Amino acid sequence: MTGRSANALDNAALRTRIDALGPWFHNIDLGGGVTTAPEHFLGDYPTFKYEQFAHVIPADLTGKTVLDIGCNAGFYSVEMKRRGAARVLGIDSDDRYLAQARLASEALGFEGVEFANLSVYDVAAIGERFDLVIFMGVLYHLRHPLLALDLIREHVAGDLMLFQTLQQGSNAVADVPADHPFFVPDTYDPPAYFDDPGYPKMHFIEREFAHDWTNWWAPNAACSQAMLRAAGFTIEANPEADVYLCRTAPVPYAEHGPAAVYPSKGG
């Protein structure tokens, strides 16, 4: 179902339900002049963000399955259904966000969009691979980010993954060796390229970032790309500095990575 152009619910009643579930981080247009977060501090978010990379996502998802990890209020879940996805599952560990997502999909008249309380660390429990995994705005909230990428690749990523994370530092990507020497011969100094702005770096945030204590990590661009490769993804497109469309690939260095942690390897 493609959804209705006009709101299925009375606007006044809908506004009451929206306000009862506030605050909303996704400003979603529910039709009839009703939006979920009209006073959002970022403006019309995430619509303005989505418009910058929407072109890299397949326009026709007919017959495809989509998993939206950290779905929040369901903006991306609904947008993928709008593109014809046969099944969309949005997961989040916050029940209020899930209630928001259910209300948004109901108000828009979309069917075939499911929402469940599930952590990214528990995706194996879904028992299914998806044609498209959306993993946006989540990595930097996790205490164990590479583990999350490994689990996604191991258990649920069937083909494509749309990935986004908070990044800090340089957008440069340095050419680094496959094997790092312990020190530079003769001088016994550490290799200088570790201080290169384009060397993969993950910045750890011990306390709050933007008044949010759940923001733990901020990779630079080189680190985001290196982590994706290490987890078994190739980067197909990089439409914005912090957004990557990836495709599943054989997991590199498997004997030293996920295969050493998990009892079975992904295909």
C-alpha positions as CSV (number, residue, x, y, z in Angstrom):
1,M,0.0,0.0,0.0
2,T,1.4,3.4,-0.9
3,G,-0.3,5.4,1.8
4,R,-3.0,8.1,1.6
5,S,-2.4,11.7,0.5
6,A,-4.8,13.0,3.2
7,N,-4.7,12.2,6.8
8,A,-6.8,9.2,7.9
9,L,-7.3,10.7,11.3
10,D,-9.1,13.8,12.4
11,N,-6.4,16.5,12.6
12,A,-7.3,17.7,16.1
13,A,-7.3,14.2,17.5
14,L,-4.1,13.5,15.7
15,R,-2.4,16.6,17.1
16,T,-3.4,15.4,20.6
17,R,-1.8,12.0,20.0
18,I,1.3,13.5,18.6
19,D,1.8,15.8,21.5
20,A,1.2,13.0,24.0
21,L,4.1,11.1,22.5
22,G,6.5,14.1,22.3
23,P,9.1,15.2,22.0
24,W,9.8,13.9,18.5
25,F,13.2,13.8,16.8
26,H,11.7,13.1,13.4
27,N,9.6,15.8,11.9
28,I,7.2,13.8,9.7
29,D,4.6,15.3,7.4
30,L,1.4,13.4,8.1
31,G,-0.7,15.3,5.7
32,G,-3.4,17.9,6.2
33,G,-0.9,20.4,7.4
34,V,0.0,18.2,10.4
35,T,3.7,17.6,11.2
36,T,5.2,15.8,14.2
37,A,7.9,18.3,15.1
38,P,7.1,21.7,13.5
39,E,9.5,23.5,16.0
40,H,12.4,21.1,15.5
41,F,15.7,22.7,16.4
42,L,17.3,21.4,13.2
43,G,14.4,22.6,11.0
44,D,12.7,20.1,8.7
45,Y,14.7,17.1,9.9
46,P,15.3,14.5,8.6
47,T,13.7,15.5,5.3
48,F,16.4,18.0,4.4
49,K,19.1,15.4,5.2
50,Y,17.3,12.7,3.3
51,E,17.0,14.8,0.2
52,Q,20.8,15.0,-0.1
53,F,21.3,11.2,-0.5
54,A,17.9,9.8,-1.4
55,H,19.1,9.4,-5.0
56,V,21.5,6.6,-4.1
57,I,18.8,4.3,-2.7
58,P,17.0,2.2,-5.3
59,A,13.9,4.1,-6.4
60,D,11.9,0.9,-6.8
61,L,12.0,-1.4,-3.9
62,T,9.0,-3.5,-5.1
63,G,9.2,-7.0,-3.6
64,K,12.2,-6.0,-1.4
65,T,12.6,-6.3,2.4
66,V,14.0,-3.5,4.6
67,L,15.3,-3.5,8.1
68,D,15.5,-0.1,9.8
69,I,17.8,-0.3,12.8
70,G,17.3,2.5,15.3
71,C,14.2,3.5,13.5
72,N,13.3,6.3,15.9
73,A,9.9,7.7,14.8
74,G,9.9,5.7,11.5
75,F,10.8,8.4,8.9
76,Y,13.0,6.1,6.9
77,S,10.8,3.1,7.4
78,V,7.9,5.0,5.9
79,E,10.0,6.3,3.0
80,M,11.2,2.8,2.1
81,K,7.5,1.7,2.1
82,R,6.8,4.7,-0.1
83,R,9.3,3.2,-2.6
84,G,7.3,0.0,-2.7
85,A,9.1,-2.3,-0.2
86,A,7.1,-5.4,0.4
87,R,8.1,-5.6,4.0
88,V,9.6,-3.1,6.4
89,L,10.7,-3.8,9.9
90,G,11.8,-1.0,12.1
91,I,13.6,-1.8,15.4
92,D,14.5,0.5,18.3
93,S,15.1,0.0,22.0
94,D,12.9,3.0,23.0
95,D,9.2,2.2,23.4
96,R,8.2,5.9,23.0
97,Y,10.0,6.1,19.6
98,L,8.2,2.9,18.5
99,A,4.9,4.3,19.6
100,Q,5.7,7.4,17.5
101,A,6.6,5.2,14.5
102,R,3.3,3.2,14.8
103,L,1.3,6.4,14.9
104,A,3.1,7.9,11.9
105,S,2.5,4.8,9.8
106,E,-1.1,4.6,10.9
107,A,-1.8,8.3,10.1
108,L,-0.2,8.0,6.7
109,G,-2.2,4.8,5.9
110,F,0.8,2.5,5.3
111,E,0.4,-1.2,5.8
112,G,3.1,-3.8,6.0
113,V,5.4,-1.7,8.3
114,E,6.2,-3.5,11.5
115,F,8.0,-2.1,14.6
116,A,9.6,-4.0,17.4
117,N,11.7,-3.3,20.5
118,L,15.0,-4.9,19.7
119,S,18.7,-3.8,20.1
120,V,21.2,-3.9,17.3
121,Y,23.1,-6.4,19.4
122,D,20.2,-8.8,19.2
123,V,19.5,-8.7,15.4
124,A,20.4,-12.4,15.2
125,A,17.0,-13.1,16.9
126,I,15.2,-11.8,13.8
127,G,16.3,-14.9,11.9
128,E,16.1,-13.2,8.5
129,R,18.3,-11.4,6.0
130,F,17.0,-8.2,4.4
131,D,17.6,-6.7,0.9
132,L,18.3,-3.3,2.5
133,V,19.5,-2.5,6.0
134,I,19.3,1.1,7.2
135,F,21.7,1.8,10.0
136,M,21.7,5.6,10.4
137,G,22.4,7.7,13.4
138,V,23.1,4.7,15.7
139,L,26.8,3.8,15.6
140,Y,28.0,6.7,17.8
141,H,25.4,5.9,20.5
142,L,26.9,2.4,20.9
143,R,29.5,1.3,23.4
144,H,30.6,-1.5,21.0
145,P,30.3,-0.1,17.5
146,L,32.4,-2.6,15.5
147,L,30.6,-5.4,17.2
148,A,27.3,-3.9,15.9
149,L,28.6,-3.8,12.4
150,D,29.8,-7.4,12.7
151,L,26.5,-8.6,13.9
152,I,24.6,-6.8,11.1
153,R,26.9,-8.3,8.5
154,E,26.8,-11.7,10.1
155,H,23.0,-12.0,10.6
156,V,20.8,-9.5,8.7
157,A,22.5,-7.8,5.8
158,G,21.6,-9.5,2.6
159,D,22.7,-7.0,0.0
160,L,22.7,-3.2,0.6
161,M,23.2,-1.2,3.8
162,L,22.6,2.6,4.1
163,F,24.9,3.8,6.8
164,Q,25.4,7.1,8.6
165,T,27.3,8.2,11.6
166,L,28.4,11.3,13.4
167,Q,31.9,12.1,12.2
168,Q,34.5,14.5,13.6
169,G,37.9,15.4,12.3
170,S,39.2,15.4,8.8
171,N,37.4,14.0,5.8
172,A,40.7,13.1,4.2
173,V,41.6,9.4,3.8
174,A,45.3,8.6,4.0
175,D,47.0,5.7,2.3
176,V,48.2,3.4,5.1
177,P,50.2,0.2,5.0
178,A,48.6,-3.2,5.4
179,D,51.0,-4.1,8.2
180,H,52.2,-1.5,10.7
181,P,55.7,-1.6,12.0
182,F,56.2,-1.4,15.8
183,F,58.6,1.4,15.2
184,V,60.6,3.1,12.5
185,P,64.0,1.3,12.0
186,D,67.0,3.2,13.2
187,T,65.0,5.9,15.0
188,Y,62.7,3.7,17.1
189,D,60.0,6.3,16.7
190,P,56.4,5.3,16.1
191,P,55.3,5.7,12.5
192,A,54.5,9.3,11.7
193,Y,51.4,8.5,9.7
194,F,49.5,7.8,12.9
195,D,49.3,11.6,13.4
196,D,48.1,12.1,9.8
197,P,44.6,13.7,9.8
198,G,43.6,11.1,7.2
199,Y,44.6,8.1,9.3
200,P,41.5,6.2,10.6
201,K,40.7,7.5,14.1
202,M,37.8,6.9,16.4
203,H,37.3,9.8,18.9
204,F,36.0,8.6,22.3
205,I,33.6,10.9,24.1
206,E,33.9,10.2,27.8
207,R,31.2,12.6,28.8
208,E,28.5,14.5,27.0
209,F,28.5,15.6,23.4
210,A,25.8,18.1,22.5
211,H,24.3,17.6,26.0
212,D,23.8,13.9,25.3
213,W,25.6,11.3,27.3
214,T,24.8,8.5,24.8
215,N,27.1,10.0,22.2
216,W,30.1,7.8,22.8
217,W,32.1,7.8,19.6
218,A,32.9,10.1,16.7
219,P,35.0,8.5,13.9
220,N,36.7,10.5,11.2
221,A,35.8,9.7,7.6
222,A,38.8,7.3,7.2
223,C,37.7,5.4,10.3
224,S,34.1,5.0,9.2
225,Q,35.3,3.6,5.8
226,A,37.8,1.3,7.4
227,M,35.3,-0.1,9.9
228,L,32.8,-0.8,7.1
229,R,35.4,-2.6,5.1
230,A,36.6,-4.6,8.2
231,A,33.0,-5.7,8.9
232,G,32.5,-7.0,5.3
233,F,31.0,-4.1,3.4
234,T,32.2,-2.4,0.2
235,I,31.3,1.3,-0.3
236,E,29.2,1.8,-3.4
237,A,28.4,5.5,-2.9
238,N,29.3,8.4,-0.5
239,P,26.8,11.1,-1.3
240,E,27.5,13.0,1.9
241,A,30.6,13.0,4.0
242,D,28.9,11.0,6.7
243,V,26.5,8.8,4.5
244,Y,27.6,5.6,2.8
245,L,25.7,3.2,0.6
246,C,27.4,-0.2,1.1
247,R,27.1,-3.7,-0.3
248,T,27.9,-6.9,1.5
249,A,31.1,-8.5,0.6
250,P,33.3,-11.4,2.0
251,V,34.5,-10.5,5.5
252,P,38.2,-9.7,5.2
253,Y,40.8,-11.0,7.7
254,A,38.0,-13.3,8.8
255,E,40.4,-15.6,10.7
256,H,41.3,-12.6,12.9
257,G,37.9,-10.9,13.1
258,P,34.3,-12.0,13.3
259,A,35.1,-15.7,12.7
260,A,37.2,-15.7,15.8
261,V,34.3,-14.3,17.8
262,Y,31.2,-16.0,16.4
263,P,30.7,-19.7,15.9
264,S,29.6,-19.3,12.2
265,K,30.7,-17.0,9.4
266,G,28.3,-15.0,7.2
267,G,28.0,-16.0,3.5
